[in-house]
Amino acid sequence: MKSVVRLLAGLALLLLPSSAFAQAPHIDYADVLSSGYSGPGEPVAQGPIRRNITHTPVRVAVVGTKFDMKIRTAGQPEGADIMLRFVWRAPRPGLKDAKTSKLDREIAEDVPSKIGAEVERTFEFKDQAQILRGTWRAEVWNGRRRIAMRRFAVQ
């Protein structure tokens, strides 16, 4: 009886498509390649990331000011399709939604990518109501895991 069960299990494995054995994509970490501010009409000032110094860049924001973040993911298998979520978190009390008048503290964007690819996203203050003084956070998520974060302050 046990040999028949083993035989059937072996046959079932042979009938499965080879994609069933493919490795699921896994992100080990994300390198933040650059992050920084730019003003209306000027390019984002990018530079090397200081890994051992904690510094939150501060800027007096006007309409058109942008904050940019560029990352590269590392994981297995290289080149596998993944979904990243860029989240821009506003300081309290949050941004007022024009349609519902409710306060919301996050703006999110889903970005399809591949493991090992560079991904760059920019948040722009498009109107005066978005310019909230305080510390903002730019976060990158993969599923329920935050893989990168930078702070930026607005005066």
C-alpha positions in Angstrom: 0.0 0.0 0.0 2.8 2.4 0.9 4.6 1.7 -2.4 1.4 2.5 -4.4 1.1 5.9 -2.5 4.8 6.6 -3.2 4.3 5.7 -6.9 1.3 8.0 -7.2 3.1 10.9 -5.4 6.1 10.4 -7.8 3.8 10.5 -10.9 2.1 13.6 -9.6 5.4 15.4 -9.2 6.3 14.5 -12.8 3.1 15.9 -14.1 3.5 19.3 -12.4 4.8 22.1 -14.6 8.4 23.1 -14.2 7.2 26.6 -13.1 5.9 25.1 -9.9 9.5 24.6 -8.8 10.6 28.1 -9.8 12.1 30.2 -6.9 9.8 32.9 -5.6 11.4 36.4 -5.8 12.9 37.6 -2.5 14.4 41.0 -1.8 17.3 40.9 0.6 17.7 44.7 0.9 17.5 47.9 -1.1 20.4 50.3 -1.6 19.4 54.0 -1.6 21.5 55.4 -4.4 20.5 59.0 -4.0 17.9 61.3 -2.4 17.5 65.0 -2.4 15.6 68.2 -3.0 15.1 70.4 -6.1 13.3 73.6 -6.6 10.8 74.7 -9.3 12.5 74.3 -12.7 15.9 72.9 -11.3 17.1 69.3 -11.4 17.2 67.2 -8.2 20.6 67.7 -6.5 21.9 64.2 -6.1 25.0 63.0 -4.4 26.5 60.1 -2.5 24.7 58.8 0.5 26.6 59.2 3.8 26.0 55.8 5.4 27.5 56.6 8.8 26.0 60.1 9.3 22.4 60.7 10.1 21.3 63.9 8.5 17.8 65.0 7.6 17.9 67.5 4.7 15.9 70.7 5.4 14.4 73.1 2.8 12.0 75.9 2.7 9.4 74.5 0.3 7.5 76.4 -2.3 5.0 75.1 -4.9 7.1 73.0 -7.4 9.7 71.9 -4.8 10.5 68.2 -5.3 12.0 65.4 -3.2 13.5 62.5 -5.1 14.7 59.0 -4.1 16.5 56.4 -6.2 17.0 52.8 -5.0 18.3 49.5 -6.3 17.0 46.2 -4.9 19.2 43.2 -4.3 17.8 39.6 -4.0 17.1 36.4 -5.8 16.5 35.6 -8.5 18.2 38.5 -10.3 15.8 40.1 -12.8 12.6 38.7 -11.3 9.4 40.8 -11.4 8.5 42.5 -8.2 6.1 45.2 -7.0 7.4 48.1 -4.9 5.3 50.6 -3.1 6.6 54.1 -2.6 5.0 55.9 0.3 5.4 59.6 1.1 4.3 60.2 4.7 3.3 63.7 5.7 3.7 65.2 9.2 0.7 65.7 11.4 -2.1 66.7 10.9 -1.8 65.4 7.4 -3.0 66.4 3.9 -6.6 67.4 3.4 -8.2 65.4 0.5 -9.9 67.8 -1.9 -12.8 65.5 -2.6 -13.6 64.1 0.9 -12.1 66.8 3.1 -10.5 64.0 5.2 -7.0 64.3 6.5 -4.6 61.7 5.2 -0.9 61.2 6.1 0.3 59.1 3.2 0.5 59.3 -0.5 1.3 55.9 -2.1 2.3 54.7 -5.5 2.8 51.1 -6.7 5.7 50.6 -9.0 6.4 47.4 -10.9 10.2 46.6 -11.1 12.7 43.9 -11.4 15.3 42.7 -8.8 18.5 44.5 -9.4 16.9 47.4 -11.4 17.2 51.1 -10.4 13.9 52.7 -9.5 13.5 56.5 -9.0 10.4 58.3 -7.8 9.8 62.0 -7.0 7.3 63.7 -4.8 6.4 67.3 -5.9 4.6 69.9 -3.8 1.9 70.8 -6.4 -0.1 73.3 -4.4 0.2 75.3 -1.2 -2.0 73.0 0.8 0.5 70.2 0.4 3.3 72.2 2.0 3.2 71.0 5.6 6.0 72.0 7.9 7.8 69.2 9.7 9.5 66.0 8.9 8.3 63.9 6.0 9.3 60.3 5.3 9.9 58.6 1.9 9.5 54.8 2.3 9.8 51.9 -0.1 7.8 48.7 0.7 7.8 45.2 -0.7 4.6 43.6 0.5 4.5 44.1 4.3 8.3 44.8 4.6 9.8 48.3 4.5 13.1 48.0 2.6 14.2 51.7 2.5 13.4 55.0 4.1 14.7 58.6 4.0 13.5 61.6 6.0 13.3 65.1 4.7 12.2 68.3 6.6 10.1 71.2 5.3 10.2 74.6 6.9 
